[in-house]
Amino acid sequence: MRLASGMSQAKLAEKLGTPASYVAKYGLVERRLDSIELCVIIEVTDAVPKIFS
């Protein structure tokens, strides 16, 4: 979602109000997303979740 929206890890972290290292851990699979975090990321990246459409 982040890459598809053309957003850097730093920009996503800024929009989420978290450190960039926090966002990097998603990509490195060192941290799992819960459903609430996923919804927030979908919102800030303007992604369209196909699974729900």
Order of alpha helices (4+ residues) and beta strands (2+ residues): alpha-alpha-alpha
